[in-house]
Amino acid sequence: MEIVLARYQRDELYKELVDDAGAVGELTNHIRDGELTLARQLRCRFEEDMRLLDQIGWEKKGRKELYKINLDPSEIRSIFQRLLDQALHIITEPPAKSTEVLKTATSMAATARVALEELDGEVL
């Protein structure tokens, strides 16, 4: 299965994936605390993120107009559903966020929805 993102969508996605990678320290904490199920879940999340970075490129700004993502459909669904859930949480949960944070979350939610729609071939 393949989905296609425009450069601006790729750049938004890149930022989210890099921000998410900042949580890698949580993996160590979960292992130290004996929370091995959580540690494995986090490792799987990072592995998905890194495979997606391999697809869209590791540079900060995209150079192409379109980016094809060719991963297993279950991986695509997992990644973009997680990103959609995170964005919706930012949008709907207090405390109040800055206009820029809300704008970024709204844009990420739209990108995630488009990717899931492409994957499903239907409107969500």
N, CA, C and O atoms as CSV, one atom per row, in Angstrom:
chain,resi,resn,atom,element,x,y,z
A,1,MET,N,N,0.848,-1.186,0.000
A,1,MET,CA,C,0.000,0.000,0.000
A,1,MET,C,C,0.881,1.232,0.000
A,1,MET,O,O,1.906,1.286,0.680
A,2,GLU,N,N,0.470,2.208,-0.763
A,2,GLU,CA,C,1.236,3.442,-0.881
A,2,GLU,C,C,0.307,4.630,-0.683
A,2,GLU,O,O,-0.809,4.658,-1.201
A,3,ILE,N,N,0.787,5.614,0.079
A,3,ILE,CA,C,0.075,6.883,0.178
A,3,ILE,C,C,1.039,7.973,-0.257
A,3,ILE,O,O,2.256,7.783,-0.241
A,4,VAL,N,N,0.488,9.116,-0.647
A,4,VAL,CA,C,1.307,10.213,-1.162
A,4,VAL,C,C,1.031,11.464,-0.335
A,4,VAL,O,O,-0.118,11.807,-0.058
A,5,LEU,N,N,2.113,12.138,0.053
A,5,LEU,CA,C,2.018,13.389,0.801
A,5,LEU,C,C,2.669,14.508,0.004
A,5,LEU,O,O,3.664,14.302,-0.691
A,6,ALA,N,N,2.091,15.687,0.117
A,6,ALA,CA,C,2.706,16.889,-0.449
A,6,ALA,C,C,3.872,17.307,0.450
A,6,ALA,O,O,3.973,16.871,1.597
A,7,ARG,N,N,4.738,18.148,-0.084
A,7,ARG,CA,C,5.913,18.584,0.662
A,7,ARG,C,C,5.541,19.196,2.017
A,7,ARG,O,O,6.163,18.867,3.027
A,8,TYR,N,N,4.547,20.070,2.055
A,8,TYR,CA,C,4.204,20.705,3.333
A,8,TYR,C,C,3.710,19.668,4.344
A,8,TYR,O,O,3.978,19.796,5.538
A,9,GLN,N,N,2.984,18.632,3.872
A,9,GLN,CA,C,2.540,17.568,4.766
A,9,GLN,C,C,3.739,16.771,5.277
A,9,GLN,O,O,3.811,16.414,6.453
A,10,ARG,N,N,4.666,16.502,4.380
A,10,ARG,CA,C,5.888,15.780,4.752
A,10,ARG,C,C,6.660,16.554,5.809
A,10,ARG,O,O,7.144,15.972,6.780
A,11,ASP,N,N,6.776,17.869,5.622
A,11,ASP,CA,C,7.541,18.682,6.557
A,11,ASP,C,C,6.873,18.723,7.934
A,11,ASP,O,O,7.560,18.700,8.955
A,12,GLU,N,N,5.558,18.784,7.967
A,12,GLU,CA,C,4.831,18.723,9.240
A,12,GLU,C,C,5.055,17.367,9.910
A,12,GLU,O,O,5.318,17.284,11.110
A,13,LEU,N,N,4.945,16.330,9.123
A,13,LEU,CA,C,5.133,14.977,9.621
A,13,LEU,C,C,6.555,14.802,10.162
A,13,LEU,O,O,6.749,14.226,11.232
A,14,TYR,N,N,7.525,15.291,9.432
A,14,TYR,CA,C,8.916,15.216,9.860
A,14,TYR,C,C,9.077,15.829,11.255
A,14,TYR,O,O,9.682,15.228,12.143
A,15,LYS,N,N,8.535,17.018,11.428
A,15,LYS,CA,C,8.653,17.703,12.719
A,15,LYS,C,C,8.047,16.869,13.842
A,15,LYS,O,O,8.636,16.751,14.916
A,16,GLU,N,N,6.885,16.297,13.601
A,16,GLU,CA,C,6.229,15.466,14.617
A,16,GLU,C,C,7.061,14.231,14.952
A,16,GLU,O,O,7.190,13.866,16.120
A,17,LEU,N,N,7.620,13.591,13.936
A,17,LEU,CA,C,8.428,12.390,14.165
A,17,LEU,C,C,9.694,12.715,14.950
A,17,LEU,O,O,10.081,11.964,15.846
A,18,VAL,N,N,10.335,13.825,14.621
A,18,VAL,CA,C,11.542,14.221,15.343
A,18,VAL,C,C,11.194,14.595,16.783
A,18,VAL,O,O,11.920,14.235,17.709
A,19,ASP,N,N,10.093,15.313,16.975
A,19,ASP,CA,C,9.657,15.646,18.334
A,19,ASP,C,C,9.376,14.373,19.131
A,19,ASP,O,O,9.742,14.273,20.302
A,20,ASP,N,N,8.727,13.407,18.491
A,20,ASP,CA,C,8.406,12.151,19.164
A,20,ASP,C,C,9.672,11.399,19.566
A,20,ASP,O,O,9.714,10.764,20.620
A,21,ALA,N,N,10.693,11.471,18.732
A,21,ALA,CA,C,11.952,10.784,19.040
A,21,ALA,C,C,12.592,11.332,20.319
A,21,ALA,O,O,13.401,10.655,20.955
A,22,GLY,N,N,12.229,12.543,20.683
A,22,GLY,CA,C,12.739,13.128,21.923
A,22,GLY,C,C,12.294,12.376,23.165
A,22,GLY,O,O,12.870,12.554,24.238
A,23,ALA,N,N,11.282,11.541,23.031
A,23,ALA,CA,C,10.771,10.769,24.162
A,23,ALA,C,C,11.532,9.458,24.359
A,23,ALA,O,O,11.114,8.610,25.148
A,24,VAL,N,N,12.631,9.291,23.655
A,24,VAL,CA,C,13.370,8.030,23.744
A,24,VAL,C,C,13.850,7.755,25.171
A,24,VAL,O,O,14.009,6.597,25.557
A,25,GLY,N,N,14.077,8.792,25.943
A,25,GLY,CA,C,14.474,8.607,27.344
A,25,GLY,C,C,13.429,7.873,28.159
A,25,GLY,O,O,13.759,7.194,29.130
A,26,GLU,N,N,12.156,8.007,27.764
A,26,GLU,CA,C,11.087,7.282,28.454
A,26,GLU,C,C,11.291,5.777,28.353
A,26,GLU,O,O,10.936,5.038,29.271
A,27,LEU,N,N,11.860,5.322,27.245
A,27,LEU,CA,C,12.120,3.899,27.045
A,27,LEU,C,C,13.017,3.373,28.163
A,27,LEU,O,O,12.728,2.339,28.765
A,28,THR,N,N,14.091,4.081,28.433
A,28,THR,CA,C,15.011,3.685,29.496
A,28,THR,C,C,14.308,3.683,30.845
A,28,THR,O,O,14.494,2.765,31.644
A,29,ASN,N,N,13.503,4.708,31.101
A,29,ASN,CA,C,12.785,4.780,32.374
A,29,ASN,C,C,11.840,3.596,32.542
A,29,ASN,O,O,11.762,3.015,33.624
A,30,HIS,N,N,11.124,3.234,31.482
A,30,HIS,CA,C,10.203,2.098,31.570
A,30,HIS,C,C,10.949,0.795,31.843
A,30,HIS,O,O,10.484,-0.039,32.619
A,31,ILE,N,N,12.096,0.622,31.209
A,31,ILE,CA,C,12.890,-0.585,31.445
A,31,ILE,C,C,13.374,-0.620,32.890
A,31,ILE,O,O,13.251,-1.639,33.569
A,32,ARG,N,N,13.921,0.489,33.354
A,32,ARG,CA,C,14.419,0.559,34.743
A,32,ARG,C,C,13.314,0.316,35.757
A,32,ARG,O,O,13.542,-0.287,36.805
A,33,ASP,N,N,12.102,0.796,35.434
A,33,ASP,CA,C,10.978,0.646,36.360
A,33,ASP,C,C,10.277,-0.700,36.220
A,33,ASP,O,O,9.297,-0.968,36.916
A,34,GLY,N,N,10.781,-1.552,35.316
A,34,GLY,CA,C,10.180,-2.868,35.135
A,34,GLY,C,C,8.898,-2.842,34.324
A,34,GLY,O,O,8.166,-3.832,34.294
A,35,GLU,N,N,8.613,-1.722,33.664
A,35,GLU,CA,C,7.410,-1.591,32.838
A,35,GLU,C,C,7.745,-2.041,31.422
A,35,GLU,O,O,7.791,-1.238,30.490
A,36,LEU,N,N,7.976,-3.337,31.283
A,36,LEU,CA,C,8.500,-3.871,30.035
A,36,LEU,C,C,7.492,-3.826,28.901
A,36,LEU,O,O,7.880,-3.648,27.746
A,37,THR,N,N,6.219,-3.983,29.196
A,37,THR,CA,C,5.204,-3.877,28.141
A,37,THR,C,C,5.202,-2.474,27.561
A,37,THR,O,O,5.169,-2.306,26.342
A,38,LEU,N,N,5.237,-1.464,28.423
A,38,LEU,CA,C,5.289,-0.078,27.951
A,38,LEU,C,C,6.576,0.183,27.179
A,38,LEU,O,O,6.561,0.886,26.168
A,39,ALA,N,N,7.680,-0.372,27.643
A,39,ALA,CA,C,8.955,-0.188,26.954
A,39,ALA,C,C,8.893,-0.784,25.545
A,39,ALA,O,O,9.369,-0.171,24.589
A,40,ARG,N,N,8.316,-1.959,25.420
A,40,ARG,CA,C,8.211,-2.592,24.095
A,40,ARG,C,C,7.288,-1.791,23.171
A,40,ARG,O,O,7.573,-1.637,21.984
A,41,GLN,N,N,6.188,-1.287,23.721
A,41,GLN,CA,C,5.275,-0.478,22.913
A,41,GLN,C,C,5.979,0.779,22.407
A,41,GLN,O,O,5.823,1.165,21.248
A,42,LEU,N,N,6.739,1.399,23.269
A,42,LEU,CA,C,7.473,2.603,22.887
A,42,LEU,C,C,8.530,2.275,21.834
A,42,LEU,O,O,8.705,3.026,20.875
A,43,ARG,N,N,9.227,1.166,22.009
A,43,ARG,CA,C,10.216,0.753,21.010
A,43,ARG,C,C,9.563,0.540,19.649
A,43,ARG,O,O,10.101,0.967,18.628
A,44,CYS,N,N,8.409,-0.117,19.630
A,44,CYS,CA,C,7.692,-0.331,18.362
A,44,CYS,C,C,7.299,0.995,17.727
A,44,CYS,O,O,7.390,1.159,16.510
A,45,ARG,N,N,6.863,1.943,18.555
A,45,ARG,CA,C,6.495,3.273,18.050
A,45,ARG,C,C,7.699,3.951,17.411
A,45,ARG,O,O,7.591,4.512,16.321
A,46,PHE,N,N,8.835,3.901,18.078
A,46,PHE,CA,C,10.047,4.514,17.529
A,46,PHE,C,C,10.481,3.812,16.253
A,46,PHE,O,O,10.907,4.470,15.304
A,47,GLU,N,N,10.383,2.504,16.212
A,47,GLU,CA,C,10.754,1.770,14.995
A,47,GLU,C,C,9.880,2.201,13.817
A,47,GLU,O,O,10.377,2.409,12.710
A,48,GLU,N,N,8.578,2.333,14.062
A,48,GLU,CA,C,7.674,2.813,13.006
A,48,GLU,C,C,8.073,4.209,12.555
A,48,GLU,O,O,8.143,4.494,11.359
A,49,ASP,N,N,8.330,5.068,13.520
A,49,ASP,CA,C,8.723,6.452,13.195
A,49,ASP,C,C,9.988,6.480,12.347
A,49,ASP,O,O,10.070,7.236,11.379
A,50,MET,N,N,10.963,5.671,12.700
A,50,MET,CA,C,12.232,5.675,11.973
A,50,MET,C,C,12.062,5.091,10.567
A,50,MET,O,O,12.688,5.577,9.626
A,51,ARG,N,N,11.231,4.064,10.410
A,51,ARG,CA,C,10.971,3.539,9.067
A,51,ARG,C,C,10.281,4.597,8.212
A,51,ARG,O,O,10.552,4.711,7.016
A,52,LEU,N,N,9.395,5.364,8.825
A,52,LEU,CA,C,8.730,6.432,8.084
A,52,LEU,C,C,9.732,7.532,7.713
A,52,LEU,O,O,9.678,8.066,6.605
A,53,LEU,N,N,10.634,7.871,8.619
A,53,LEU,CA,C,11.680,8.843,8.281
A,53,LEU,C,C,12.538,8.336,7.127
A,53,LEU,O,O,12.955,9.118,6.273
A,54,ASP,N,N,12.804,7.035,7.097
A,54,ASP,CA,C,13.548,6.472,5.969
A,54,ASP,C,C,12.810,6.724,4.654
A,54,ASP,O,O,13.441,6.919,3.614
A,55,GLN,N,N,11.485,6.719,4.699
A,55,GLN,CA,C,10.671,6.913,3.500
A,55,GLN,C,C,10.613,8.382,3.067
A,55,GLN,O,O,10.673,8.687,1.876
A,56,ILE,N,N,10.495,9.287,4.043
A,56,ILE,CA,C,10.301,10.700,3.694
A,56,ILE,C,C,11.598,11.504,3.729
A,56,ILE,O,O,11.621,12.664,3.318
A,57,GLY,N,N,12.653,10.905,4.209
A,57,GLY,CA,C,13.940,11.575,4.269
A,57,GLY,C,C,14.228,12.147,5.650
A,57,GLY,O,O,13.323,12.521,6.396
A,58,TRP,N,N,15.497,12.201,5.958
A,58,TRP,CA,C,15.942,12.650,7.276
A,58,TRP,C,C,16.298,14.138,7.290
A,58,TRP,O,O,16.610,14.682,8.350
A,59,GLU,N,N,16.258,14.794,6.148
A,59,GLU,CA,C,16.572,16.220,6.130
A,59,GLU,C,C,15.382,17.012,6.667
A,59,GLU,O,O,14.231,16.584,6.578
A,60,LYS,N,N,15.699,18.193,7.232
A,60,LYS,CA,C,14.684,19.008,7.883
A,60,LYS,C,C,13.597,19.467,6.913
A,60,LYS,O,O,12.414,19.422,7.249
A,61,LYS,N,N,13.972,19.897,5.744
A,61,LYS,CA,C,13.025,20.396,4.744
A,61,LYS,C,C,13.024,19.481,3.537
A,61,LYS,O,O,14.075,19.078,3.039
A,62,GLY,N,N,11.827,19.160,3.075
A,62,GLY,CA,C,11.701,18.315,1.902
A,62,GLY,C,C,12.128,19.034,0.637
A,62,GLY,O,O,12.013,20.255,0.530
A,63,ARG,N,N,12.622,18.262,-0.321
A,63,ARG,CA,C,13.089,18.844,-1.581
A,63,ARG,C,C,12.174,18.494,-2.754
A,63,ARG,O,O,12.192,19.163,-3.788
A,64,LYS,N,N,11.381,17.448,-2.584
A,64,LYS,CA,C,10.498,17.014,-3.667
A,64,LYS,C,C,9.099,17.587,-3.451
A,64,LYS,O,O,8.760,18.025,-2.352
A,65,GLU,N,N,8.303,17.578,-4.498
A,65,GLU,CA,C,6.921,18.047,-4.391
A,65,GLU,C,C,6.018,17.009,-3.728
A,65,GLU,O,O,5.125,17.356,-2.955
A,66,LEU,N,N,6.258,15.731,-4.038
A,66,LEU,CA,C,5.436,14.642,-3.514
A,66,LEU,C,C,6.311,13.573,-2.874
A,66,LEU,O,O,7.433,13.325,-3.317
A,67,TYR,N,N,5.786,12.947,-1.833
A,67,TYR,CA,C,6.492,11.890,-1.113
A,67,TYR,C,C,5.600,10.667,-1.034
A,67,TYR,O,O,4.498,10.714,-0.487
A,68,LYS,N,N,6.094,9.574,-1.586
A,68,LYS,CA,C,5.366,8.313,-1.535
A,68,LYS,C,C,5.812,7.544,-0.308
A,68,LYS,O,O,7.003,7.371,-0.051
A,69,ILE,N,N,4.825,7.088,0.438
A,69,ILE,CA,C,5.091,6.266,1.610
A,69,ILE,C,C,4.604,4.867,1.279
A,69,ILE,O,O,3.420,4.640,1.031
A,70,ASN,N,N,5.537,3.947,1.283
A,70,ASN,CA,C,5.226,2.577,0.930
A,70,ASN,C,C,5.625,1.678,2.098
A,70,ASN,O,O,6.714,1.103,2.120
A,71,LEU,N,N,4.729,1.574,3.051
A,71,LEU,CA,C,4.913,0.715,4.219
A,71,LEU,C,C,3.726,-0.232,4.298
A,71,LEU,O,O,2.740,-0.078,3.578
A,72,ASP,N,N,3.836,-1.189,5.163
A,72,ASP,CA,C,2.722,-2.087,5.412
A,72,ASP,C,C,1.507,-1.264,5.861
A,72,ASP,O,O,1.647,-0.359,6.684
A,73,PRO,N,N,0.329,-1.568,5.333
A,73,PRO,CA,C,-0.863,-0.784,5.707
A,73,PRO,C,C,-1.095,-0.703,7.216
A,73,PRO,O,O,-1.556,0.324,7.715
A,74,SER,N,N,-0.785,-1.763,7.936
A,74,SER,CA,C,-0.993,-1.717,9.389
A,74,SER,C,C,-0.044,-0.712,10.044
A,74,SER,O,O,-0.410,-0.067,11.027
A,75,GLU,N,N,1.172,-0.573,9.507
A,75,GLU,CA,C,2.107,0.422,10.025
A,75,GLU,C,C,1.635,1.832,9.713
A,75,GLU,O,O,1.667,2.712,10.574
A,76,ILE,N,N,1.201,2.039,8.487
A,76,ILE,CA,C,0.694,3.355,8.101
A,76,ILE,C,C,-0.482,3.739,8.993
A,76,ILE,O,O,-0.550,4.857,9.503
A,77,ARG,N,N,-1.395,2.806,9.173
A,77,ARG,CA,C,-2.567,3.076,10.010
A,77,ARG,C,C,-2.140,3.391,11.444
A,77,ARG,O,O,-2.641,4.342,12.044
A,78,SER,N,N,-1.232,2.611,11.986
A,78,SER,CA,C,-0.766,2.814,13.354
A,78,SER,C,C,-0.143,4.198,13.534
A,78,SER,O,O,-0.461,4.911,14.487
A,79,ILE,N,N,0.731,4.566,12.628
A,79,ILE,CA,C,1.434,5.853,12.724
A,79,ILE,C,C,0.456,7.018,12.618
A,79,ILE,O,O,0.442,7.907,13.470
A,80,PHE,N,N,-0.359,7.008,11.570
A,80,PHE,CA,C,-1.228,8.163,11.341
A,80,PHE,C,C,-2.397,8.212,12.306
A,80,PHE,O,O,-2.893,9.299,12.600
A,81,GLN,N,N,-2.853,7.076,12.810
A,81,GLN,CA,C,-3.902,7.105,13.826
A,81,GLN,C,C,-3.347,7.680,15.125
A,81,GLN,O,O,-4.026,8.444,15.811
A,82,ARG,N,N,-2.109,7.312,15.461
A,82,ARG,CA,C,-1.468,7.873,16.652
A,82,ARG,C,C,-1.295,9.383,16.514
A,82,ARG,O,O,-1.572,10.130,17.452
A,83,LEU,N,N,-0.840,9.831,15.347
A,83,LEU,CA,C,-0.665,11.269,15.118
A,83,LEU,C,C,-1.994,12.007,15.167
A,83,LEU,O,O,-2.075,13.111,15.706
A,84,LEU,N,N,-3.032,11.404,14.608
A,84,LEU,CA,C,-4.361,12.021,14.668
A,84,LEU,C,C,-4.837,12.116,16.113
A,84,LEU,O,O,-5.325,13.164,16.535
A,85,ASP,N,N,-4.699,11.032,16.874
A,85,ASP,CA,C,-5.123,11.038,18.275
A,85,ASP,C,C,-4.369,12.092,19.083
A,85,ASP,O,O,-4.962,12.793,19.902
A,86,GLN,N,N,-3.049,12.202,18.848
A,86,GLN,CA,C,-2.258,13.208,19.565
A,86,GLN,C,C,-2.716,14.614,19.214
A,86,GLN,O,O,-2.854,15.465,20.092
A,87,ALA,N,N,-2.952,14.858,17.933
A,87,ALA,CA,C,-3.385,16.197,17.500
A,87,ALA,C,C,-4.747,16.536,18.090
A,87,ALA,O,O,-4.953,17.649,18.576
A,88,LEU,N,N,-5.672,15.594,18.053
A,88,LEU,CA,C,-7.008,15.847,18.604
A,88,LEU,C,C,-6.954,16.082,20.108
A,88,LEU,O,O,-7.721,16.883,20.642
A,89,HIS,N,N,-6.065,15.396,20.781
A,89,HIS,CA,C,-5.896,15.611,22.218
A,89,HIS,C,C,-5.421,17.045,22.489
A,89,HIS,O,O,-5.922,17.712,23.394
A,90,ILE,N,N,-4.464,17.501,21.707
A,90,ILE,CA,C,-3.962,18.871,21.864
A,90,ILE,C,C,-5.074,19.883,21.614
A,90,ILE,O,O,-5.192,20.876,22.332
A,91,ILE,N,N,-5.884,19.628,20.599
A,91,ILE,CA,C,-6.944,20.564,20.215
A,91,ILE,C,C,-8.061,20.615,21.253
A,91,ILE,O,O,-8.590,21.686,21.550
A,92,THR,N,N,-8.419,19.453,21.806
A,92,THR,CA,C,-9.622,19.382,22.633
A,92,THR,C,C,-9.391,19.427,24.142
A,92,THR,O,O,-10.334,19.671,24.895
A,93,GLU,N,N,-8.180,19.202,24.594
A,93,GLU,CA,C,-7.940,19.130,26.030
A,93,GLU,C,C,-7.374,20.428,26.576
A,93,GLU,O,O,-6.513,21.048,25.951
A,94,PRO,N,N,-7.862,20.845,27.757
A,94,PRO,CA,C,-7.256,21.999,28.405
A,94,PRO,C,C,-5.849,21.642,28.874
A,94,PRO,O,O,-5.536,20.452,28.921
A,95,PRO,N,N,-5.009,22.557,29.211
A,95,PRO,CA,C,-5.230,23.989,29.282
A,95,PRO,C,C,-5.149,24.643,27.907
A,95,PRO,O,O,-4.819,24.006,26.907
A,96,ALA,N,N,-5.456,25.918,27.895
A,96,ALA,CA,C,-5.446,26.669,26.632
A,96,ALA,C,C,-4.053,26.631,26.008
A,96,ALA,O,O,-3.038,26.718,26.698
A,97,LYS,N,N,-4.035,26.500,24.706
A,97,LYS,CA,C,-2.776,26.453,23.964
A,97,LYS,C,C,-2.616,27.715,23.144
A,97,LYS,O,O,-3.577,28.442,22.891
A,98,SER,N,N,-1.396,27.959,22.738
A,98,SER,CA,C,-1.145,29.114,21.888
A,98,SER,C,C,-1.775,28.884,20.514
A,98,SER,O,O,-2.055,27.748,20.130
A,99,THR,N,N,-1.987,29.954,19.796
A,99,THR,CA,C,-2.553,29.878,18.455
A,99,THR,C,C,-1.679,29.025,17.555
A,99,THR,O,O,-2.190,28.251,16.745
A,100,GLU,N,N,-0.361,29.157,17.688
A,100,GLU,CA,C,0.572,28.390,16.846
A,100,GLU,C,C,0.488,26.897,17.140
A,100,GLU,O,O,0.513,26.084,16.216
A,101,VAL,N,N,0.388,26.528,18.411
A,101,VAL,CA,C,0.274,25.114,18.785
A,101,VAL,C,C,-1.027,24.533,18.232
A,101,VAL,O,O,-1.041,23.421,17.704
A,102,LEU,N,N,-2.108,25.282,18.355
A,102,LEU,CA,C,-3.395,24.818,17.826
A,102,LEU,C,C,-3.380,24.723,16.303
A,102,LEU,O,O,-3.949,23.795,15.729
A,103,LYS,N,N,-2.736,25.669,15.663
A,103,LYS,CA,C,-2.627,25.646,14.205
A,103,LYS,C,C,-1.845,24.413,13.743
A,103,LYS,O,O,-2.251,23.731,12.802
A,104,THR,N,N,-0.735,24.139,14.404
A,104,THR,CA,C,0.081,22.974,14.063
A,104,THR,C,C,-0.689,21.679,14.293
A,104,THR,O,O,-0.652,20.779,13.454
A,105,ALA,N,N,-1.381,21.580,15.417
A,105,ALA,CA,C,-2.153,20.377,15.723
A,105,ALA,C,C,-3.285,20.187,14.728
A,105,ALA,O,O,-3.550,19.062,14.303
A,106,THR,N,N,-3.950,21.257,14.354
A,106,THR,CA,C,-5.040,21.175,13.383
A,106,THR,C,C,-4.525,20.716,12.027
A,106,THR,O,O,-5.154,19.894,11.361
A,107,SER,N,N,-3.395,21.243,11.628
A,107,SER,CA,C,-2.796,20.846,10.351
A,107,SER,C,C,-2.356,19.386,10.379
A,107,SER,O,O,-2.543,18.664,9.400
A,108,MET,N,N,-1.765,18.940,11.506
A,108,MET,CA,C,-1.340,17.544,11.620
A,108,MET,C,C,-2.542,16.620,11.601
A,108,MET,O,O,-2.491,15.548,10.999
A,109,ALA,N,N,-3.626,17.023,12.253
A,109,ALA,CA,C,-4.846,16.213,12.240
A,109,ALA,C,C,-5.365,16.076,10.814
A,109,ALA,O,O,-5.783,14.991,10.409
A,110,ALA,N,N,-5.342,17.158,10.055
A,110,ALA,CA,C,-5.798,17.107,8.664
A,110,ALA,C,C,-4.921,16.186,7.827
A,110,ALA,O,O,-5.432,15.402,7.027
A,111,THR,N,N,-3.614,16.272,8.002
A,111,THR,CA,C,-2.692,15.409,7.265
A,111,THR,C,C,-2.915,13.944,7.631
A,111,THR,O,O,-2.945,13.081,6.754
A,112,ALA,N,N,-3.069,13.666,8.911
A,112,ALA,CA,C,-3.303,12.286,9.351
A,112,ALA,C,C,-4.608,11.752,8.783
A,112,ALA,O,O,-4.678,10.597,8.363
A,113,ARG,N,N,-5.636,12.580,8.767
A,113,ARG,CA,C,-6.918,12.143,8.203
A,113,ARG,C,C,-6.794,11.828,6.717
A,113,ARG,O,O,-7.340,10.832,6.243
A,114,VAL,N,N,-6.080,12.673,5.984
A,114,VAL,CA,C,-5.873,12.441,4.550
A,114,VAL,C,C,-5.156,11.105,4.339
A,114,VAL,O,O,-5.550,10.310,3.486
A,115,ALA,N,N,-4.111,10.869,5.116
A,115,ALA,CA,C,-3.362,9.614,4.977
A,115,ALA,C,C,-4.255,8.417,5.282
A,115,ALA,O,O,-4.223,7.422,4.557
A,116,LEU,N,N,-5.043,8.499,6.335
A,116,LEU,CA,C,-5.939,7.384,6.679
A,116,LEU,C,C,-7.020,7.202,5.625
A,116,LEU,O,O,-7.406,6.073,5.322
A,117,GLU,N,N,-7.516,8.307,5.061
A,117,GLU,CA,C,-8.507,8.215,3.982
A,117,GLU,C,C,-7.904,7.547,2.747
A,117,GLU,O,O,-8.546,6.705,2.120
A,118,GLU,N,N,-6.677,7.921,2.399
A,118,GLU,CA,C,-6.005,7.285,1.263
A,118,GLU,C,C,-5.851,5.794,1.511
A,118,GLU,O,O,-6.060,4.975,0.616
A,119,LEU,N,N,-5.489,5.461,2.720
A,119,LEU,CA,C,-5.285,4.065,3.095
A,119,LEU,C,C,-6.591,3.276,2.990
A,119,LEU,O,O,-6.618,2.160,2.472
A,120,ASP,N,N,-7.647,3.865,3.479
A,120,ASP,CA,C,-8.943,3.193,3.509
A,120,ASP,C,C,-9.708,3.336,2.199
A,120,ASP,O,O,-10.602,2.542,1.906
A,121,GLY,N,N,-9.353,4.347,1.414
A,121,GLY,CA,C,-10.098,4.596,0.196
A,121,GLY,C,C,-11.494,5.136,0.460
A,121,GLY,O,O,-12.398,5.006,-0.365
A,122,GLU,N,N,-11.648,5.749,1.638
A,122,GLU,CA,C,-12.958,6.295,1.988
A,122,GLU,C,C,-12.792,7.520,2.866
A,122,GLU,O,O,-11.713,7.760,3.408
A,123,VAL,N,N,-13.822,8.271,3.003
A,123,VAL,CA,C,-13.802,9.465,3.834
A,123,VAL,C,C,-14.103,9.062,5.266
A,123,VAL,O,O,-15.027,8.290,5.522
A,124,LEU,N,N,-13.315,9.592,6.207
A,124,LEU,CA,C,-13.543,9.314,7.628
A,124,LEU,C,C,-14.557,10.259,8.213
A,124,LEU,O,O,-14.871,10.170,9.400
